[in-house]
Amino acid sequence: MVSKQILAVGLIALVIGLSVGYSAPFVIPPLQPSKPTITLSATTVKTGEQYTATLSGFSSNTEIYGWVVNENPPRSFLAGTTDGNGNLVLSSYAPQTPGQWLLTASDKAQTSWANTLMTVQA
């Protein structure tokens, strides 16, 4: 009699466990990956001035490509690889032409994108 009760409790626990395991993805919202961003050391720089761009929110150890979007067609270049936390820090010099410049980066598959504007003054 005791072994039948143990078997019944075990089967009930199995059914409950399977039910909870199956329904958990519908009840518990999945973790949202962070949206990739580009943060500049300064959003306004002078022509030729050095600045730093910090890319974050990408997957870890991912090749990141910068994009030159003011050419037809746009072209990309390998900017670097993110660290274990999905971050990449880059330094560059502002263009010699004043104006607003769009800075764009993506992963190799072009599924994750980050954009920001930089103002270049004479």
C-alpha positions in Angstrom: 0.0 0.0 0.0 2.8 2.4 0.9 4.6 1.8 -2.4 1.4 2.6 -4.3 1.1 5.9 -2.5 4.8 6.7 -3.3 4.2 5.8 -6.9 1.1 8.0 -7.0 2.9 11.0 -5.4 5.8 10.5 -7.8 3.5 10.5 -10.8 1.6 13.6 -9.6 5.0 15.4 -9.0 6.1 14.4 -12.5 2.9 15.7 -14.1 3.1 19.0 -12.1 6.8 19.4 -13.0 6.1 18.8 -16.7 3.2 21.3 -16.6 5.2 24.0 -14.9 8.2 23.4 -17.2 6.0 23.5 -20.3 4.1 26.6 -19.3 7.0 28.6 -17.8 8.0 30.2 -21.2 4.4 31.5 -21.6 4.1 32.8 -18.1 7.6 34.2 -17.4 8.7 36.8 -19.9 12.0 36.0 -21.6 15.0 38.2 -20.8 15.3 40.9 -23.4 18.8 41.4 -24.8 20.1 44.9 -24.3 19.8 47.2 -27.3 23.2 48.0 -28.8 24.2 51.6 -28.3 27.1 54.0 -29.2 28.1 56.4 -26.5 30.5 59.2 -27.5 33.1 60.9 -25.2 31.7 64.2 -26.6 28.7 64.6 -29.0 30.2 67.8 -30.3 33.9 67.9 -31.5 36.1 70.2 -33.6 37.3 69.1 -37.0 40.2 66.7 -36.6 39.7 66.4 -32.8 40.1 62.9 -31.3 37.1 61.3 -29.7 36.2 58.0 -28.2 33.2 55.8 -29.0 32.0 53.1 -26.6 29.8 50.4 -28.2 27.8 48.4 -25.8 24.9 45.9 -25.8 26.3 43.6 -28.5 26.9 39.9 -27.9 30.2 39.0 -26.4 33.2 38.3 -28.6 31.4 39.5 -31.7 33.1 41.2 -34.7 31.7 44.7 -35.1 31.6 46.6 -38.4 31.5 50.3 -38.8 29.5 51.8 -41.7 30.3 54.7 -43.9 26.8 55.8 -44.9 27.5 59.0 -46.8 28.8 57.0 -49.8 26.8 55.3 -52.5 26.7 52.4 -51.9 27.5 52.5 -48.2 30.6 50.5 -47.2 31.6 48.7 -44.0 34.9 48.1 -42.3 35.9 45.8 -39.4 36.0 48.1 -36.3 37.0 45.4 -33.7 35.7 42.6 -31.6 33.6 43.1 -28.4 34.9 41.9 -25.1 33.2 39.2 -22.9 30.6 41.8 -21.8 29.7 42.9 -25.4 31.5 46.2 -25.2 34.0 47.7 -27.6 35.9 51.0 -27.1 37.3 52.8 -30.2 39.2 56.1 -30.7 39.2 58.1 -33.9 39.5 61.6 -35.2 36.6 63.7 -36.3 36.2 64.4 -40.0 37.6 67.6 -41.5 34.2 68.6 -42.8 31.8 70.3 -40.3 28.3 69.1 -39.9 26.3 66.3 -38.3 27.7 62.8 -38.9 25.9 59.5 -38.4 28.0 56.9 -36.7 26.7 53.4 -37.3 27.8 49.9 -36.3 26.5 46.4 -36.7 27.5 42.8 -36.1 28.7 40.7 -39.1 25.2 39.3 -39.6 23.7 42.8 -39.6 21.1 41.7 -37.0 22.2 44.1 -34.3 22.7 47.8 -35.0 23.7 50.9 -33.1 23.6 54.5 -34.3 24.4 57.9 -32.9 25.0 61.5 -34.2 28.1 63.5 -33.8 28.3 67.2 -34.5 31.6 68.4 -36.0 32.4 72.1 -35.7 35.1 74.1 -37.6 
